[in-house]
């Protein structure tokens, strides 16, 4: 609906296919046709989708480098009566993609926000993994630092869904295999695309496979809940503290003994954990 018709402006959040261009809903296509402007990460990629479905919408770029400035501009246009459709390159906007600033700005200014259902690599991978989905958590991309990765994963009481770079997949799997070799995982690659692959197994099995078979494309890693006792997270915290102390110059055994008194985690257990990591 155009602003000339006197309707209030609004924001429509439109999920787009994560691979197969046929995985787009009729509601999303209608919203893209009706919008005064479509805000998208990469206008070239969005144009491919629109051309496939015969939509000649006006596009503006909306990505991590211009998100704040563009959000201010688009909120102003919506307040003036325009309808803005927001899309990401693939999947649902805001979920590990730009869009939060625009949604938040629209709500702050009293602009109507409509979120349409549609494709998401997160839920697609979760179901395809074959791992429990009654309790799960999406953590986005894992941090780079080894200890922060383990802090995220060790002791998790729910299934984790993680985005991973194909260049880092083997490294991440190797770290998980070293920490908990029997942890159940699924590597979901190129979901809905021609070369879709879902490989399930233990951290050790998948680490060996992908160390020998580097991959390309989009990767989602699904990690089963930890089988460690409930105090597994406490042990992981104590081990991280020990690593920090040793890195600062403390003697490993003395530091382990001091932390054992403070945390209740065994000194020998901490020391063995440190030596396994090469500390």
KETIBA-674933 format. One line per field, with one value per residue (C-alpha): residue in one letter; y, x, z. Coordinates in steps of 0.02 Angstrom, whole numbers, always signed. Layout:
// residues N
code <- c(A,...)
Y <- c(Y,...)
X <- c(X,...)
Z <- c(Z,...)
//
This chain:
// residues 279
code <- c(X,X,X,X,X,X,X,X,X,X,X,X,X,X,X,X,X,X,X,X,X,X,X,X,X,X,X,X,X,X,X,X,X,X,X,X,X,X,X,X,X,X,X,X,X,X,X,X,X,X,X,X,X,X,X,X,X,X,X,X,X,X,X,X,X,X,X,X,X,X,X,X,X,X,X,X,X,X,X,X,X,X,X,X,X,X,X,X,X,X,X,X,X,X,X,X,X,X,X,X,X,X,X,X,X,X,X,X,X,X,X,X,X,X,X,X,X,X,X,X,X,X,X,X,X,X,X,X,X,X,X,X,X,X,X,X,X,X,X,X,X,X,X,X,X,X,X,X,X,X,X,X,X,X,X,X,X,X,X,X,X,X,X,X,X,X,X,X,X,X,X,X,X,X,X,X,X,X,X,X,X,X,X,X,X,X,X,X,X,X,X,X,X,X,X,X,X,X,X,X,X,X,X,X,X,X,X,X,X,X,X,X,X,X,X,X,X,X,X,X,X,X,X,X,X,X,X,X,X,X,X,X,X,X,X,X,X,X,X,X,X,X,X,X,X,X,X,X,X,X,X,X,X,X,X,X,X,X,X,X,X,X,X,X,X,X,X,X,X,X,X,X,X,X,X,X,X,X,X)
Y <- c(+0,+167,+317,+414,+308,+378,+216,+214,+150,-17,-138,-315,-438,-565,-729,-785,-956,-1023,-1109,-1171,-1021,-1115,-1109,-942,-916,-836,-707,-656,-638,-529,-422,-396,-346,-224,-140,+35,-18,-181,-166,-305,-356,-382,-306,-424,-581,-515,-465,-647,-701,-562,-593,-777,-730,-583,-446,-276,-200,-52,-108,-19,-93,-132,-219,-219,-70,+49,-27,+115,+257,+163,+114,+297,+338,+194,+229,+406,+341,+225,+367,+460,+316,+197,+8,-65,-250,-314,-466,-548,-637,-800,-852,-741,-563,-517,-699,-680,-553,-365,-299,-273,-86,-68,-172,-84,+87,+52,-8,+141,+259,+166,+95,-69,-220,-380,-534,-668,-851,-937,-1027,-1033,-1131,-1142,-1244,-1341,-1402,-1438,-1556,-1634,-1670,-1803,-1732,-1687,-1527,-1512,-1397,-1306,-1145,-1048,-970,-893,-905,-979,-863,-880,-911,-1092,-1063,-964,-1104,-1229,-1108,-1106,-1292,-1380,-1425,-1362,-1441,-1418,-1451,-1310,-1243,-1152,-1066,-1108,-1054,-1197,-1139,-1164,-1319,-1444,-1340,-1326,-1511,-1552,-1447,-1528,-1702,-1664,-1603,-1732,-1861,-1952,-1796,-1820,-1693,-1660,-1558,-1486,-1410,-1322,-1352,-1358,-1340,-1464,-1528,-1536,-1643,-1694,-1800,-1865,-1946,-1919,-1770,-1886,-1968,-1804,-1722,-1860,-1851,-1663,-1654,-1764,-1689,-1497,-1421,-1267,-1182,-1136,-1243,-1265,-1370,-1452,-1511,-1628,-1582,-1626,-1790,-1713,-1706,-1547,-1476,-1490,-1304,-1268,-1378,-1289,-1120,-1178,-1245,-1079,-989,-1107,-1073,-886,-902,-1010,-891,-751,-848,-954,-1129,-1255,-1371,-1230,-1138,-1298,-1328,-1150,-1159,-1328,-1251,-1108,-1206,-1383,-1455,-1581,-1513,-1668,-1657,-1476,-1514,-1660,-1550,-1420,-1544,-1621,-1448,-1431,-1303)
X <- c(+0,+76,+85,-24,-171,-153,-112,+9,+181,+243,+389,+369,+507,+521,+619,+695,+757,+918,+961,+818,+728,+563,+564,+477,+300,+157,+141,+323,+305,+150,+238,+387,+270,+172,+319,+373,+553,+644,+793,+918,+1097,+1151,+1041,+1114,+1064,+891,+866,+894,+751,+636,+671,+634,+460,+429,+440,+508,+527,+638,+791,+905,+1059,+1047,+1199,+1311,+1413,+1266,+1133,+1118,+1112,+998,+881,+857,+818,+696,+605,+579,+505,+388,+330,+290,+178,+288,+293,+468,+505,+662,+755,+922,+1029,+955,+841,+759,+825,+896,+946,+1135,+1096,+1067,+897,+890,+920,+777,+653,+700,+690,+520,+450,+524,+435,+269,+281,+189,+304,+242,+354,+315,+362,+482,+648,+783,+945,+937,+777,+810,+977,+906,+774,+893,+1023,+917,+966,+838,+743,+640,+773,+894,+990,+1056,+1226,+1269,+1452,+1569,+1704,+1882,+1970,+1987,+1934,+1781,+1726,+1737,+1647,+1502,+1496,+1557,+1419,+1279,+1117,+1028,+1060,+1165,+1147,+1300,+1350,+1527,+1643,+1696,+1876,+1863,+1755,+1898,+1980,+1818,+1780,+1957,+1936,+1769,+1842,+1988,+1872,+1731,+1766,+1600,+1491,+1357,+1358,+1286,+1370,+1236,+1306,+1226,+1050,+913,+1044,+1099,+1247,+1160,+1251,+1203,+1335,+1301,+1420,+1532,+1648,+1795,+1721,+1673,+1838,+1933,+1819,+1827,+2013,+2034,+1892,+1889,+1721,+1648,+1482,+1368,+1389,+1277,+1344,+1221,+1295,+1207,+1185,+1333,+1335,+1448,+1380,+1291,+1454,+1539,+1521,+1602,+1750,+1766,+1765,+1899,+2006,+1994,+2047,+2196,+2248,+2241,+2348,+2478,+2484,+2520,+2667,+2594,+2662,+2532,+2524,+2520,+2385,+2283,+2292,+2236,+2090,+2039,+2018,+1915,+1805,+1793,+1858,+1998,+2175,+2233,+2083,+2125,+2309,+2271,+2151,+2288,+2419,+2298,+2286,+2473,+2481)
Z <- c(+0,-50,+64,-58,+0,+175,+266,+411,+369,+431,+433,+366,+411,+270,+285,+120,+61,+137,-27,-134,-210,-205,-14,-4,+59,-35,+104,+86,-103,-80,+49,-67,-210,-101,-13,-61,-33,+8,+126,+93,+135,-44,-179,-309,-213,-173,-355,-407,-294,-351,-535,-510,-450,-566,-433,-482,-309,-267,-167,-44,+39,+224,+297,+450,+390,+363,+477,+603,+476,+358,+500,+546,+365,+343,+506,+445,+283,+377,+488,+328,+275,+176,+193,+210,+184,+271,+204,+239,+109,+171,+313,+442,+468,+639,+676,+655,+519,+512,+559,+746,+735,+611,+710,+872,+791,+716,+882,+973,+853,+863,+687,+660,+640,+559,+560,+432,+462,+344,+318,+451,+446,+637,+650,+489,+557,+729,+659,+532,+667,+750,+920,+1054,+1015,+1174,+1250,+1136,+1121,+971,+1008,+839,+791,+920,+988,+923,+1089,+1142,+1321,+1268,+1152,+1294,+1410,+1286,+1256,+1414,+1533,+1418,+1476,+1309,+1125,+1048,+871,+806,+644,+591,+453,+338,+362,+551,+555,+573,+710,+809,+792,+847,+1003,+1044,+1015,+1131,+1268,+1250,+1114,+1131,+1123,+989,+847,+677,+540,+425,+266,+118,+184,+50,-87,-220,-118,+51,+178,+355,+441,+616,+740,+890,+904,+877,+722,+641,+686,+596,+445,+418,+455,+302,+199,+201,+154,+74,+93,+238,+394,+545,+689,+809,+974,+1095,+1277,+1385,+1481,+1612,+1789,+1840,+1908,+1737,+1709,+1878,+1832,+1664,+1753,+1875,+1734,+1641,+1800,+1816,+1636,+1671,+1827,+1741,+1593,+1718,+1789,+1930,+1959,+1894,+2045,+2173,+2074,+2056,+2243,+2282,+2160,+2230,+2402,+2329,+2209,+2277,+2114,+2142,+2124,+2030,+1913,+1873,+1848,+1731,+1633,+1613,+1555,+1430,+1350,+1346,+1488)
//
